[in-house]
């Protein structure tokens, strides 16, 4: 664990990088403007950052003021964030998918003074609620022609374009140079760096207070666990920087002097990967599942000799992976076969990622074991991490030389993680980075943690804070898990647990992941709390469904939420029955409905990391869920 006071605040990272790692003319950021990737140097970034800081000070922004962002990933996020961080202000990011009411709540709860808006759609949302937010003094649209929206509204706050902020700030910089330097030096490690509002799946969003100590220690100690990030690396950023997982990756990249390229969108991610050729990609399990599904579909749909070669290659890849996991080197014959598999199959899949990936990091949810193994067979290392917004976020991450699929790795340095009995509160085991043993196996219970990663608390919510951080300093994650072969293994969220009418406990995530092995199923949502049996809402894989039944896009534009065509329901049902055999009888789906289109972030059904908002979905589809329980349960 680092005790270097010079690297204990967020703005210290970039200053250290330009002092010791990169000259000012080296490339830091890349983004696509029209059809060209544009490189931005450290010098260009710092010049704009200093200008924005000068403007903030000029309009009266002080240490501790909350400054808000509702903007897509890109250089503008970095400029605004680094500018506010170095004067001791607090980053208060808002997810672009939130509703106007949620935006208004966060602006008022945090007392935000300014907000940068990334596009006209987001700006219009903010304009509708701005006059209900008395602390807000400036709206900062980061796009051209914003006046055609703001001129129609009589606003209490001022409006100024982001380009104008930078231009004004440049003229003010010399006047405020010393004040900026003094402000940067005055930041304490215990000062708040950001408020990150949790998605509020079960109620009012809560602002998680993370300090400079939380964020810098989390980045530095994560790197002790995965010491493979270098100044020559290039990250491709596409997960929202308003989420703590991507924010930590951003801090790690700055600390190590790696480049950050910003993807244009999730839809263009594959194209951007091929163009930018990243060495490290951070993603969520759902994206890895999509890559897996597409690769399997492409490899097996050709038929004949091509499919045989594809399947043979993955058999060889699996043998090599298992040998390496056992600490053995593949024999000469297996190595020769693997070289052929690499040339004929694996290299073609890797080319689609740009061909330079050293590893991928998966976070934001549990990675299904079979997906991790698929990438391992392919020769792409997936390092899985675990944590929450409240834990800054990383608590554990896989070590590259010791990947155990289905676990989230070893505890990072500087923290303690324990497994606690949910009912008796007995602590079964306390694990740290230093007391790690490969044969550690514990009972299952709630995962609790204390140390540098634990948040300061929830903003203005002392009671809620006391509910999750106990008198011994343990933060209660609400996740159920255990230690397996020394690594942390996650079962599910405690609040997600279903208890059927007969008292049997069912954790939805592992059951859902079993059914998601089916190439026919894109999403699945389990229900069954206090019911006689498990039921599910199933969303088919669109392309696979279209090919199987020769369906046009119009089929998915029909107003009916659910698909009732018997042949489609039976087609899905065949795989429900097939994969049910891998589960205990009380875990098996006995009734299901086929939803026409995906659950989405835009509809408020998924979190930014694409996890289901269970309470929202259960409420929204309550009548449809009840229909699945009409009549008696099937006999086993």
C-alpha positions as CSV (number, residue, x, y, z in Angstrom):
1,X,0.0,0.0,0.0
2,X,1.4,3.4,-1.0
3,X,2.1,6.1,1.6
4,X,3.5,8.5,-1.0
5,X,1.8,11.8,-0.1
6,X,2.6,13.2,-3.5
7,X,0.3,10.7,-5.1
8,X,-2.7,10.8,-2.7
9,X,-5.0,13.2,-4.6
10,X,-6.7,12.8,-7.9
11,X,-5.0,15.8,-9.6
12,X,-1.6,14.6,-8.4
13,X,-1.8,11.7,-10.9
14,X,-1.7,13.7,-14.1
15,X,0.9,16.1,-12.7
16,X,3.1,13.2,-11.7
17,X,2.8,11.6,-15.2
18,X,3.9,14.8,-17.0
19,X,6.7,15.3,-14.5
20,X,8.1,11.8,-14.6
21,X,6.6,9.7,-17.4
22,X,5.6,11.7,-20.5
23,X,6.6,15.0,-22.0
24,X,3.8,17.4,-22.6
25,X,3.7,16.7,-26.4
26,X,3.0,13.0,-25.9
27,X,-0.5,11.7,-26.8
28,X,-2.9,11.3,-23.8
29,X,-6.4,11.1,-25.3
30,X,-7.9,10.0,-28.7
31,X,-11.4,10.6,-30.0
32,X,-13.1,10.5,-33.4
33,X,-14.0,13.7,-35.1
34,X,-16.1,13.0,-38.2
35,X,-14.1,10.2,-39.9
36,X,-10.7,10.9,-38.3
37,X,-9.2,9.8,-35.0
38,X,-7.7,13.0,-33.4
39,X,-4.9,12.8,-30.8
40,X,-4.8,15.2,-27.9
41,X,-1.5,15.7,-26.0
42,X,-1.0,16.1,-22.2
43,X,0.0,19.7,-22.8
44,X,-3.3,20.4,-24.7
45,X,-5.3,18.7,-21.9
46,X,-3.6,20.6,-19.1
47,X,-3.9,24.0,-20.9
48,X,-7.7,23.5,-21.1
49,X,-7.9,22.1,-17.5
50,X,-6.1,25.2,-16.1
51,X,-8.3,27.5,-18.1
52,X,-11.5,25.9,-16.8
53,X,-10.1,26.0,-13.2
54,X,-9.4,29.7,-13.6
55,X,-13.0,30.3,-14.9
56,X,-14.4,28.3,-12.0
57,X,-12.5,30.4,-9.4
58,X,-13.6,33.6,-11.3
59,X,-17.3,32.8,-10.9
60,X,-16.8,32.1,-7.2
61,X,-16.5,28.3,-7.0
62,X,-14.9,27.2,-3.8
63,X,-13.3,24.1,-2.3
64,X,-16.1,21.5,-1.6
65,X,-18.6,22.9,-4.1
66,X,-20.4,20.2,-6.1
67,X,-20.1,20.6,-9.9
68,X,-22.2,18.4,-12.0
69,X,-21.8,16.6,-15.3
70,X,-24.3,14.9,-17.6
71,X,-22.2,14.1,-20.6
72,X,-21.0,11.2,-22.7
73,X,-17.4,9.9,-22.4
74,X,-14.9,12.0,-24.2
75,X,-12.2,14.7,-23.8
76,X,-14.7,17.2,-22.4
77,X,-15.4,15.0,-19.5
78,X,-11.7,14.8,-18.7
79,X,-11.2,18.6,-19.0
80,X,-14.1,19.4,-16.7
81,X,-13.3,16.7,-14.2
82,X,-9.6,17.5,-13.9
83,X,-10.3,21.2,-13.7
84,X,-12.7,20.9,-10.8
85,X,-10.6,18.3,-9.0
86,X,-7.5,20.5,-8.8
87,X,-9.4,23.3,-7.1
88,X,-10.9,20.9,-4.5
89,X,-14.4,20.9,-5.9
90,X,-16.5,17.7,-6.1
91,X,-17.4,15.8,-9.2
92,X,-21.2,15.0,-9.2
93,X,-21.8,13.0,-12.3
94,X,-25.3,12.1,-13.5
95,X,-26.1,9.2,-15.7
96,X,-27.3,10.4,-19.1
97,X,-30.2,7.9,-19.0
98,X,-31.8,9.3,-15.8
99,X,-35.2,11.0,-16.0
100,X,-35.8,14.7,-15.5
101,X,-37.2,14.0,-12.0
102,X,-34.1,12.0,-11.0
103,X,-31.8,14.7,-12.5
104,X,-33.6,17.4,-10.5
105,X,-33.4,15.3,-7.3
106,X,-29.6,14.8,-7.7
107,X,-28.9,18.5,-8.5
108,X,-30.9,19.6,-5.4
109,X,-29.6,16.8,-3.1
110,X,-26.0,17.6,-3.9
111,X,-26.5,21.4,-4.2
112,X,-24.7,21.4,-7.5
113,X,-23.5,24.9,-8.6
114,X,-22.8,24.2,-12.3
115,X,-23.6,21.4,-14.8
116,X,-22.0,20.6,-18.1
117,X,-24.5,19.1,-20.7
118,X,-23.1,16.9,-23.5
119,X,-25.8,17.2,-26.2
120,X,-29.1,18.9,-27.0
121,X,-31.2,16.0,-25.7
122,X,-29.5,16.1,-22.3
123,X,-29.5,19.9,-22.3
124,X,-33.3,20.0,-22.8
125,X,-33.7,17.7,-19.9
126,X,-31.8,20.0,-17.6
127,X,-33.5,23.1,-19.0
128,X,-36.9,21.7,-17.8
129,X,-35.8,21.4,-14.2
130,X,-33.1,24.1,-13.8
131,X,-35.4,26.7,-12.2
132,X,-36.3,24.1,-9.6
133,X,-32.6,23.9,-8.5
134,X,-31.9,27.1,-6.5
135,X,-28.1,26.4,-6.0
136,X,-27.5,26.1,-9.7
137,X,-25.7,29.2,-11.1
138,X,-24.4,28.0,-14.5
139,X,-25.5,25.6,-17.3
140,X,-22.7,24.7,-19.6
141,X,-23.7,23.2,-23.0
142,X,-20.8,21.4,-24.7
143,X,-22.1,21.7,-28.2
144,X,-22.8,24.4,-30.8
145,X,-26.0,26.4,-31.4
146,X,-27.3,25.8,-27.8
147,X,-29.0,29.2,-27.8
148,X,-31.9,27.9,-29.9
149,X,-32.9,25.8,-26.8
150,X,-31.9,28.1,-23.9
151,X,-33.2,31.3,-25.5
152,X,-36.8,29.9,-25.3
153,X,-36.5,29.5,-21.5
154,X,-36.5,32.2,-18.8
155,X,-33.7,30.8,-16.6
156,X,-32.5,31.8,-13.1
157,X,-29.0,30.4,-13.9
158,X,-26.7,31.7,-16.5
159,X,-25.8,29.8,-19.7
160,X,-22.4,29.7,-21.3
161,X,-21.0,27.3,-23.9
162,X,-18.1,25.1,-22.9
163,X,-15.9,26.5,-25.6
164,X,-16.6,30.0,-24.3
165,X,-15.7,28.8,-20.7
166,X,-12.3,27.6,-22.0
167,X,-11.7,30.8,-24.0
168,X,-12.6,33.1,-21.1
169,X,-10.5,30.9,-18.8
170,X,-7.4,31.3,-21.0
171,X,-7.6,35.0,-20.5
172,X,-8.0,34.6,-16.8
173,X,-5.3,32.0,-16.2
174,X,-2.4,34.2,-15.3
175,X,-4.6,36.1,-12.8
176,X,-5.5,32.8,-11.1
177,X,-2.4,30.7,-11.7
178,X,-1.1,31.0,-8.1
179,X,-4.6,30.4,-6.7
180,X,-5.0,27.2,-8.7
181,X,-1.6,25.9,-7.6
182,X,-2.4,26.8,-3.9
183,X,-5.8,25.1,-4.2
184,X,-4.2,21.9,-5.6
185,X,-1.7,21.8,-2.8
186,X,-4.4,22.4,-0.2
187,X,-6.4,19.3,-1.0
188,X,-6.3,16.7,1.8
189,X,-6.6,13.0,1.2
190,X,-9.7,13.0,3.3
191,X,-11.4,15.6,1.2
192,X,-14.3,14.5,-1.0
193,X,-13.4,13.9,-4.7
194,X,-16.8,12.9,-6.0
195,X,-20.4,12.0,-5.3
196,X,-21.7,9.0,-7.3
197,X,-25.4,8.5,-7.0
198,X,-26.4,4.8,-6.9
199,X,-29.0,3.8,-9.5
200,X,-31.7,3.7,-6.8
201,X,-33.2,0.4,-7.9
202,X,-35.1,0.1,-4.7
203,X,-35.9,3.7,-3.8
204,X,-34.4,7.2,-3.7
205,X,-30.9,7.5,-5.2
206,X,-28.1,7.9,-2.6
207,X,-25.0,10.0,-3.1
208,X,-21.9,7.8,-2.3
209,X,-19.2,10.1,-0.9
210,X,-15.7,9.0,-2.2
211,X,-12.5,10.8,-1.0
212,X,-9.3,11.4,-2.8
213,X,-7.8,8.7,-0.5
214,X,-10.5,6.2,-1.6
215,X,-9.9,6.7,-5.3
216,X,-6.1,7.0,-5.4
217,X,-5.5,4.1,-3.1
218,X,-8.0,1.9,-5.0
219,X,-6.2,2.6,-8.3
220,X,-2.7,2.1,-6.9
221,X,-3.5,-1.1,-4.9
222,X,-5.4,-2.6,-7.9
223,X,-2.2,-2.1,-9.9
224,X,-0.2,-4.0,-7.3
225,X,-2.5,-6.9,-8.0
226,X,-2.3,-6.6,-11.8
227,X,1.1,-5.0,-12.5
228,X,0.7,-5.4,-16.3
229,X,-0.5,-1.9,-17.2
230,X,2.3,0.2,-18.8
231,X,2.8,3.7,-20.3
232,X,2.7,2.1,-23.8
233,X,-0.8,0.7,-23.3
234,X,-4.0,2.0,-24.9
235,X,-7.4,1.7,-23.2
236,X,-10.6,1.9,-25.2
237,X,-13.2,3.6,-23.0
238,X,-16.9,3.1,-23.6
239,X,-18.5,2.3,-20.2
240,X,-19.9,5.5,-18.7
241,X,-17.4,7.6,-16.7
242,X,-20.4,8.5,-14.5
243,X,-20.0,4.9,-13.2
244,X,-17.3,4.1,-10.6
245,X,-15.8,1.2,-12.5
246,X,-14.9,3.2,-15.6
247,X,-13.7,6.1,-13.4
248,X,-11.2,3.8,-11.7
249,X,-9.9,2.6,-15.1
250,X,-9.5,6.3,-16.1
251,X,-7.5,7.0,-12.9
252,X,-5.3,3.9,-13.5
253,X,-4.6,5.0,-17.1
254,X,-3.6,8.5,-15.9
255,X,-1.4,7.1,-13.1
256,X,0.5,4.8,-15.5
257,X,0.6,7.2,-18.4
258,X,-1.5,5.0,-20.7
259,X,-3.5,6.4,-23.6
260,X,-7.3,6.6,-23.4
261,X,-9.3,6.3,-26.7
262,X,-13.0,7.1,-26.4
263,X,-15.4,4.8,-28.4
264,X,-18.1,6.6,-30.4
265,X,-20.8,4.4,-29.0
266,X,-21.6,0.9,-27.9
267,X,-23.0,0.3,-31.4
268,X,-19.7,1.3,-33.0
269,X,-17.5,-0.4,-30.5
270,X,-16.5,-3.3,-32.7
271,X,-15.6,-0.9,-35.5
272,X,-13.7,1.3,-33.1
273,X,-11.8,-1.7,-31.7
274,X,-10.5,-2.6,-35.2
275,X,-9.5,1.0,-35.8
276,X,-7.9,1.9,-32.5
277,X,-6.3,-1.5,-31.7
278,X,-6.5,-1.2,-27.9
279,X,-4.2,-3.3,-25.6
280,X,-6.6,-3.2,-22.7
281,X,-10.4,-3.2,-22.8
282,X,-12.7,-2.9,-19.8
283,X,-16.2,-4.2,-20.1
284,X,-19.2,-5.7,-18.5
285,X,-20.2,-9.4,-18.7
286,X,-23.1,-8.7,-21.0
287,X,-20.8,-7.4,-23.7
288,X,-18.5,-10.5,-23.4
289,X,-21.6,-12.7,-23.7
290,X,-22.5,-11.0,-26.9
291,X,-19.0,-11.4,-28.3
292,X,-19.2,-15.1,-27.3
293,X,-22.6,-15.6,-28.9
294,X,-21.6,-13.9,-32.2
295,X,-18.4,-15.9,-32.4
296,X,-20.1,-19.3,-31.8
297,X,-22.9,-18.4,-34.2
298,X,-20.4,-17.4,-37.0
299,X,-18.2,-20.4,-36.3
300,X,-21.0,-23.0,-36.4
301,X,-23.3,-21.6,-39.0
302,X,-21.0,-22.3,-42.0
303,X,-21.5,-26.0,-41.6
304,X,-19.3,-28.7,-43.1
305,X,-15.5,-28.6,-42.7
306,X,-15.5,-25.0,-41.5
307,X,-17.6,-25.8,-38.5
308,X,-15.6,-29.0,-37.8
309,X,-12.3,-26.9,-37.8
310,X,-13.9,-24.3,-35.5
311,X,-15.1,-26.8,-33.0
312,X,-11.8,-28.7,-33.2
313,X,-9.8,-25.5,-32.5
314,X,-11.8,-24.8,-29.3
315,X,-11.2,-28.4,-28.1
316,X,-7.5,-27.8,-28.6
317,X,-7.7,-24.4,-26.9
318,X,-9.5,-26.0,-23.9
319,X,-6.7,-28.6,-23.6
320,X,-4.1,-25.9,-23.6
321,X,-6.0,-23.8,-21.1
322,X,-6.4,-26.8,-18.7
323,X,-2.8,-27.7,-19.0
324,X,-1.7,-24.1,-18.1
325,X,-4.2,-24.0,-15.2
326,X,-2.6,-27.1,-13.8
327,X,0.8,-25.4,-14.1
328,X,2.0,-27.6,-17.0
329,X,3.4,-26.6,-20.4
330,X,1.5,-28.1,-23.4
331,X,3.4,-31.0,-25.0
332,X,5.0,-30.7,-28.4
333,X,2.1,-32.3,-30.3
334,X,-0.6,-30.2,-28.5
335,X,1.5,-27.1,-29.0
336,X,1.7,-27.8,-32.8
337,X,-2.0,-28.3,-33.0
338,X,-2.6,-25.1,-31.0
339,X,-0.5,-23.2,-33.5
340,X,-2.7,-24.5,-36.3
341,X,-5.9,-23.6,-34.3
342,X,-4.5,-20.1,-33.7
343,X,-3.8,-19.5,-37.4
344,X,-7.1,-20.9,-38.7
345,X,-9.6,-19.8,-36.0
346,X,-8.3,-17.8,-33.0
347,X,-6.4,-15.2,-34.9
348,X,-9.4,-14.3,-37.0
349,X,-11.6,-13.7,-33.9
350,X,-8.8,-11.7,-32.2
351,X,-8.4,-9.5,-35.3
352,X,-11.9,-8.1,-34.7
353,X,-10.6,-6.7,-31.4
354,X,-7.7,-5.0,-33.2
355,X,-5.3,-7.8,-32.6
356,X,-3.3,-6.2,-29.8
357,X,-5.3,-7.1,-26.7
358,X,-3.1,-8.0,-23.7
359,X,-6.1,-8.7,-21.5
360,X,-9.7,-7.6,-20.8
361,X,-11.1,-6.6,-17.4
362,X,-14.7,-7.5,-16.6
363,X,-16.6,-5.8,-13.9
364,X,-20.0,-4.5,-12.9
365,X,-21.5,-8.0,-12.5
366,X,-20.7,-11.7,-12.2
367,X,-19.1,-13.2,-15.4
368,X,-20.7,-16.6,-16.2
369,X,-18.0,-19.3,-15.9
370,X,-18.6,-20.7,-19.4
371,X,-18.0,-17.2,-20.9
372,X,-14.6,-16.8,-19.1
373,X,-13.6,-20.3,-20.2
374,X,-14.5,-19.5,-23.8
375,X,-12.1,-16.5,-23.8
376,X,-9.5,-18.6,-22.0
377,X,-9.8,-21.3,-24.7
378,X,-9.4,-18.5,-27.3
379,X,-6.2,-17.3,-25.6
380,X,-7.6,-13.9,-24.4
381,X,-7.1,-13.3,-20.7
382,X,-10.2,-12.0,-18.8
383,X,-9.4,-10.5,-15.4
384,X,-12.6,-10.3,-13.4
385,X,-13.0,-7.7,-10.7
386,X,-15.5,-7.2,-7.9
387,X,-16.7,-4.2,-5.9
388,X,-19.4,-1.7,-5.4
389,X,-19.7,2.1,-5.8
390,X,-19.5,2.2,-2.0
391,X,-16.1,0.4,-2.1
392,X,-14.4,2.8,-4.6
393,X,-15.0,0.2,-6.3
394,X,-12.4,-2.6,-6.4
395,X,-12.2,-5.2,-3.6
396,X,-10.8,-8.1,-5.5
397,X,-9.4,-8.8,-9.0
398,X,-8.1,-11.9,-10.7
399,X,-4.4,-12.4,-11.0
400,X,-3.3,-13.0,-14.5
401,X,-1.2,-16.1,-13.7
402,X,-4.0,-17.6,-11.6
403,X,-7.3,-17.4,-13.3
404,X,-10.0,-19.5,-11.6
405,X,-13.2,-19.1,-13.7
406,X,-16.3,-18.4,-11.6
407,X,-14.3,-16.4,-9.0
408,X,-13.4,-12.7,-8.9
409,X,-9.9,-13.1,-7.7
410,X,-7.7,-12.3,-4.8
411,X,-8.3,-9.5,-2.3
412,X,-6.4,-6.3,-3.2
413,X,-3.7,-5.0,-0.8
414,X,-4.7,-2.7,2.1
415,X,-8.2,-4.0,2.9
416,X,-9.8,-6.8,4.8
417,X,-12.7,-8.9,3.4
418,X,-14.8,-11.2,5.6
419,X,-17.6,-13.7,5.1
420,X,-20.3,-13.2,7.8
421,X,-23.3,-15.4,8.7
422,X,-26.4,-13.5,7.6
423,X,-28.4,-14.6,10.6
424,X,-26.0,-15.0,13.5
425,X,-23.5,-12.3,12.3
426,X,-20.6,-14.7,13.1
427,X,-17.6,-14.0,10.9
428,X,-16.3,-17.2,9.3
429,X,-13.1,-15.9,7.9
430,X,-11.2,-12.6,7.4
431,X,-9.0,-12.6,4.3
432,X,-6.4,-10.0,3.1
433,X,-4.0,-9.8,0.3
434,X,-1.1,-10.9,2.6
435,X,-2.8,-13.9,4.3
436,X,-3.8,-15.4,0.9
437,X,-3.7,-19.2,0.7
438,X,-4.6,-21.2,-2.4
439,X,-6.5,-23.8,-0.5
440,X,-8.8,-21.4,1.5
441,X,-12.4,-22.5,1.4
442,X,-15.1,-21.0,3.6
443,X,-18.8,-21.2,4.3
444,X,-21.2,-19.0,2.2
445,X,-22.4,-15.7,3.8
446,X,-22.6,-12.0,3.4
447,X,-19.4,-10.3,2.1
448,X,-18.2,-7.5,4.4
449,X,-15.2,-5.2,3.9
450,X,-13.1,-2.6,5.7
451,X,-10.1,-0.5,4.8
452,X,-9.1,2.2,2.3
453,X,-11.8,1.4,-0.2
454,X,-14.8,2.0,2.0
455,X,-16.8,5.2,1.3
456,X,-17.0,8.1,3.7
457,X,-20.8,7.6,3.8
458,X,-24.0,8.5,1.9
459,X,-24.3,12.2,1.3
460,X,-26.6,13.8,3.9
461,X,-27.9,10.4,5.0
462,X,-26.3,9.4,8.4
463,X,-29.0,6.8,9.1
464,X,-28.5,5.0,5.8
465,X,-24.7,5.1,6.3
466,X,-25.1,3.6,9.8
467,X,-27.2,0.8,8.4
468,X,-24.3,-0.4,6.1
469,X,-21.2,0.5,8.1
470,X,-21.2,-1.1,11.5
471,X,-19.5,-0.1,14.7
472,X,-16.4,-2.2,13.8
473,X,-16.0,-0.4,10.5
474,X,-17.2,-3.3,8.3
475,X,-19.2,-2.2,5.3
476,X,-22.0,-4.7,4.5
477,X,-22.0,-5.2,0.7
478,X,-25.3,-7.0,0.5
479,X,-23.6,-9.7,-1.6
480,X,-23.6,-13.3,-0.8
481,X,-20.4,-15.3,-1.5
482,X,-17.5,-17.3,-0.1
483,X,-13.8,-17.9,-0.5
484,X,-13.0,-20.7,-3.0
485,X,-9.3,-21.8,-3.6
486,X,-8.3,-18.5,-2.0
487,X,-10.3,-16.4,-4.3
488,X,-13.5,-14.5,-3.6
489,X,-16.6,-16.1,-5.3
490,X,-19.9,-14.2,-5.6
491,X,-23.2,-16.0,-5.5
492,X,-25.7,-13.1,-5.8
493,X,-27.1,-10.0,-4.2
494,X,-28.7,-10.8,-0.8
495,X,-31.8,-8.7,-1.8
496,X,-32.1,-10.7,-5.1
497,X,-32.6,-14.0,-3.2
498,X,-36.0,-15.7,-3.9
499,X,-37.5,-17.8,-1.2
500,X,-40.2,-20.1,-2.7
501,X,-43.5,-21.1,-0.9
502,X,-41.7,-24.2,0.5
503,X,-38.8,-22.2,2.1
504,X,-36.2,-23.0,-0.5
505,X,-33.6,-20.3,-1.3
506,X,-32.9,-19.6,-4.9
507,X,-30.3,-17.1,-6.1
508,X,-31.4,-15.8,-9.5
509,X,-28.0,-14.9,-11.1
510,X,-26.4,-18.4,-11.2
511,X,-29.7,-19.9,-12.4
512,X,-30.2,-17.2,-15.1
513,X,-26.6,-17.8,-16.2
514,X,-27.4,-21.5,-16.8
515,X,-30.2,-20.6,-19.1
516,X,-28.1,-17.9,-20.8
517,X,-25.9,-20.7,-22.2
518,X,-28.6,-21.2,-24.8
519,X,-27.9,-19.4,-28.1
520,X,-31.6,-18.7,-28.4
521,X,-31.8,-16.6,-25.2
522,X,-30.4,-13.0,-25.0
523,X,-31.9,-12.0,-21.6
524,X,-33.8,-13.8,-18.8
525,X,-35.4,-12.6,-15.7
526,X,-36.4,-15.0,-12.9
527,X,-39.3,-14.6,-10.5
528,X,-40.8,-16.8,-7.8
529,X,-40.4,-15.2,-4.4
530,X,-43.1,-16.7,-2.1
531,X,-44.5,-18.7,-5.1
532,X,-44.8,-22.4,-5.6
533,X,-42.3,-22.5,-8.5
534,X,-39.9,-20.5,-10.6
535,X,-41.1,-18.6,-13.6
536,X,-39.3,-16.3,-16.0
537,X,-39.5,-13.5,-18.6
538,X,-37.3,-14.6,-21.5
539,X,-36.0,-12.4,-24.3
540,X,-34.9,-14.3,-27.4
541,X,-31.7,-13.5,-29.3
542,X,-33.1,-11.3,-32.1
543,X,-30.9,-12.4,-35.0
544,X,-31.2,-16.1,-34.1
545,X,-35.0,-15.8,-33.9
546,X,-35.2,-13.9,-37.2
547,X,-33.1,-16.6,-38.9
548,X,-35.1,-19.5,-37.4
549,X,-38.5,-18.1,-38.4
550,X,-37.6,-15.8,-41.3
551,X,-38.9,-12.7,-39.4
552,X,-38.6,-9.1,-40.6
553,X,-37.8,-6.2,-38.3
554,X,-41.5,-5.2,-38.4
555,X,-42.2,-8.3,-36.1
556,X,-40.3,-6.5,-33.3
557,X,-42.1,-3.3,-33.8
558,X,-45.5,-4.8,-33.0
559,X,-47.2,-3.1,-30.0
560,X,-47.7,-6.4,-28.0
561,X,-44.9,-6.7,-25.4
562,X,-44.9,-10.5,-25.5
563,X,-44.7,-13.1,-28.3
564,X,-47.5,-15.6,-28.2
565,X,-46.8,-17.5,-31.4
566,X,-46.8,-21.2,-30.3
567,X,-44.0,-22.3,-32.6
568,X,-41.7,-19.6,-31.1
569,X,-42.7,-20.3,-27.5
570,X,-42.1,-24.0,-28.1
571,X,-38.7,-23.3,-29.8
572,X,-37.6,-21.4,-26.6
573,X,-39.2,-24.0,-24.4
574,X,-37.0,-26.7,-25.9
575,X,-33.9,-25.0,-24.5
576,X,-35.6,-24.2,-21.2
577,X,-36.1,-27.9,-20.7
578,X,-32.6,-28.8,-22.0
579,X,-30.8,-26.5,-19.5
580,X,-33.2,-27.2,-16.7
581,X,-31.5,-30.6,-16.4
582,X,-28.4,-28.8,-15.0
583,X,-30.4,-27.4,-12.1
584,X,-32.0,-28.7,-8.9
585,X,-35.8,-29.3,-9.4
586,X,-36.8,-26.3,-7.2
587,X,-34.5,-24.0,-9.4
588,X,-36.1,-25.0,-12.7
589,X,-38.4,-22.7,-14.7
590,X,-41.9,-24.1,-14.8
591,X,-43.6,-21.2,-16.7
592,X,-42.3,-18.4,-18.9
593,X,-43.3,-15.6,-21.2
594,X,-41.3,-14.5,-24.3
595,X,-40.7,-10.8,-24.3
596,X,-40.5,-9.2,-27.8
597,X,-37.7,-6.8,-27.2
598,X,-34.8,-6.4,-24.8
599,X,-34.9,-4.9,-21.3
600,X,-33.0,-1.6,-21.6
601,X,-31.3,1.2,-19.8
602,X,-33.4,3.7,-21.6
603,X,-36.7,2.2,-20.2
604,X,-35.2,2.2,-16.7
605,X,-35.1,-1.6,-16.5
606,X,-31.3,-2.0,-16.4
607,X,-28.5,-0.2,-14.5
608,X,-25.6,1.5,-16.5
609,X,-23.7,-1.8,-16.2
610,X,-26.6,-3.7,-17.7
611,X,-27.8,-5.5,-14.6
612,X,-31.5,-5.9,-14.1
613,X,-33.3,-3.5,-11.8
614,X,-35.3,-6.3,-10.2
615,X,-37.9,-4.2,-8.3
616,X,-38.6,-2.0,-11.3
617,X,-39.1,-5.0,-13.6
618,X,-41.3,-6.8,-11.1
619,X,-43.5,-3.8,-10.7
620,X,-43.7,-2.9,-14.4
621,X,-44.7,-6.5,-15.4
622,X,-46.6,-7.5,-12.3
623,X,-49.8,-8.5,-14.1
624,X,-47.8,-10.5,-16.7
625,X,-45.9,-12.3,-13.9
626,X,-49.2,-13.1,-12.1
627,X,-50.5,-14.7,-15.3
628,X,-47.6,-17.2,-15.2
629,X,-48.9,-18.5,-11.8
630,X,-52.5,-19.1,-12.9
631,X,-53.4,-22.7,-12.2
632,X,-51.4,-25.3,-10.3
633,X,-47.6,-26.0,-10.5
634,X,-46.5,-28.8,-12.8
635,X,-45.7,-32.0,-11.2
636,X,-41.9,-32.8,-11.1
